[in-house]
Amino acid sequence: MTRIIMTLLVSLFLTVPLAAQEAVEVPQPDRSATGGAQTLDDILARQRGEKIDDSFRSGATGDPDNAAGVANQLGTLGGTSDAEVWRGLRYGLSDVKVSAGGPEARVLIQDGGMRWLEFRQGPLATYGAYLLGGTIVLLALFFLLRGRIRIDGEKTGRTVTRFQAVERFGHWLMAGSFVVLGITGLITLFGRKVLIPAFGHEAFSTLAIASKWVHNNISWAFMIGLVMVFVMWVMHNIPNKTDLKWIAVGGGIFKKGVHPPAKKFNAGQKMIFWAVILFGASISVTGLSLLFPFEMPMFAKTFAILNQTGLPQALGFGELPVMLAPHEEMQLATLWHSMMAFVLMAIILAHIYIGSVGMEGAYDAMGSGEVEEQWAREHHSLWLEEVRKAEGQTEGKATPAE
């Protein structure tokens, strides 16, 4: 069931760019006055983003069989005009032969760039900004209503080692690089609409070039940190029955004095862990595809797999394209890369809130690696018992706090 749900989500996300390109059908204009050629109404409809029936010109690619004899040819009497040749290339109807590169190399013209740009500057930027802004507003509202989650019991003055140095290194390597990647990515996406009007073209040019270089190179640190965190903590983040008790009371974050039992990671932390791993892996793969677009195409193969499941057809999207030019691969990769990044940034904002101002003592776990014993008892009681048992300690014995 989990695999089916994940496949459905992937299918929905991957088909968002395609669905965004669809528009409401409009009545087709009368083209008798132009001899079947496009009219002003056709041009204006395309500029408004409306879908028109292009068959009146997509099929007008000439007929070589109607060419005049070799001795009588003059001008366009070869049966195919220049306009018809380019039209055939645009709609992928020309018989193009290439010596290398496979079927995708025969795509000499692909006109999806404007649709990609409109989606990137429109729904992607708009809803992405709403998601991040809305998350910040909700966290601020939660803080005003709930306040900081304090340690309810009396502090013992003793600490317990929660994370070793290598664990904290892996966490901060991944977290720090992700923050930089998020900022530089937002600069790239919103630069033309926000930064150029504010600072001018020259200042933005320098910033954009620097952001691109930093984004491309620090991505390796994020991927290394992602692998480290997965290897070190995956066994601690496998769901169990204890998580149901934690979820039933909302982890105690909505009501004072409620402290459900939890092991090293509670249910909320486990959800964040798997979100980081899954979304981070997806962002990393699409990032690699963008860095090496000719060596790592991924969407054509993904679409082929989805077509076999029947999900796109069941959702009304029909057969997804399975032959994509490198530029089309890059267009889809940038959209998916950005959507996954927006979702993960919203999740990380909530994680940063809880780990800083939202909960007393939470930052110490990743700061010094040592946490107050009473904090551990209230938020990770089962883990504290395991630590004591492993160290052969009895109640009330732990490392004294400095």
C-alpha positions, 0 to 999 in steps of 0.5 A, a space after each residue: 500500500 505504501 508503494 502504491 501511495 508513493 507512486 500516486 504522489 510521484 505521478 501527481 507531482 510529475 504531471 503538475 507541469 504538464 497539467 499546468 500547460 492545459 487550458 480551457 478549450 475555446 471556439 476556433 476562429 474562422 480561417 477561411 479569410 486566410 486560406 487556412 493560415 493562422 489568424 490574429 485571434 489565434 495569435 492572441 489566444 496563444 498569448 493569453 495561454 489558451 489552448 488552440 487546435 494547431 492541426 490546421 498548421 501542424 499538418 501543413 508541412 508540404 508534400 514532396 510528391 507534388 514537387 515539379 520535375 527537376 528541369 521545371 523547379 523554381 522557387 518553392 516548387 520543390 513541394 515543400 517551402 522553408 516555412 513548411 520545413 521549419 513547421 515540420 521540425 517544430 511539431 516533430 513530423 520531419 524525417 530527421 536522421 542523426 548519426 548519434 544521440 538516439 531518438 531524442 537527438 532528432 528533436 531539433 526544435 522544442 517549444 516548451 520553453 515558454 510554458 516552462 518559464 510561465 509555470 516557473 514564474 507563475 504557479 511555482 514562484 507564487 505558491 512556493 512563496 505562499 507555502 514559506 510565508 504561510 509556514 512562518 505565519 503559522 509558527 509565529 501564531 503557534 508561539 504566541 498561543 503556546 509559548 516556549 515549551 518549557 521543562 516541566 519538572 525540576 532540573 537535576 543539574 545532570 546531563 546525558 550525552 544525546 549525540 556524539 560528535 560525528 552525529 552532530 557533524 553529519 547533522 550540521 553538514 547537511 543542515 548548514 549546506 541546505 540553508 545555503 542551498 535554499 537561500 541561493 535557490 531563492 535568489 535564482 528563482 526570485 531574482 528577476 522579480 524581486 532583486 533586480 527592481 530593488 538593487 539593479 541589474 549589475 548588482 544582481 548579476 554579481 549576486 546571481 553568478 556567485 549564487 550559482 557557483 555556491 549552489 552547484 558546489 555546496 550541493 556535494 556537502 548536502 549529499 554527503 551529510 544526507 548519506 551520513 545522517 541516513 546511515 547513522 539514524 535509519 535504525 532509530 527511525 523505524 516506526 513502532 507502536 510507541 509512535 502511535 501513543 505519541 501521535 495520539 497526544 500530539 507529542 505533548 506540544 499542544 498541552 503542558 504536562 503531557 509527556 508521551 514515552 519515546 525512544 531516541 527519536 519520537 514520532 515527530 522527529 521520525 516524520 521529519 527524518 523520512 521527509 528529509 531523506 525522501 525529499 532530500 534524495 529527490 532534490 539530489 537526484 534532480 540536481 545531479 540531472 541538472 549538473 549532468 543533463 546529457 549523462 543523467 536524463 531521468 524523466 523519460 524513464 520515469 514517465 515510461 514506468 508511470 505509464 506502465 502503472 496506468 496512473 497517468 491514464 487513470 488521472 486523465 493525463 493520458 500517456 506521458 511522453 517517453 522521448 524527451 530532448 535534453 532541454 525538456 529533461 532540464 525543464 522538468 528537472 528544474 520544476 521538480 527540483 524546486 517543488 521538492 525544495 519548497 516543501 522541504 524548506 517549509 518542513 525545515 522551518 518547523 524543525 528549526 523553530 522547535 530546535 531553537 526558540 520553540 522548546 527549552 533544552 532542544 538546541 543543546 542536543 545538537 549544540 553540545 550534544 549533552 541534554 539536561 536529564 529532566 529534559 530527556 526524561 520528559 521527551 525521550 523517557 524510553 531512550 533515557 532508560 536504555 542509556 542507563 541500562 547500557 551504562 549500568 546506572 541507577 536512578 539519579 546517576 548521570 554526568 554532572 552538568 558543568 
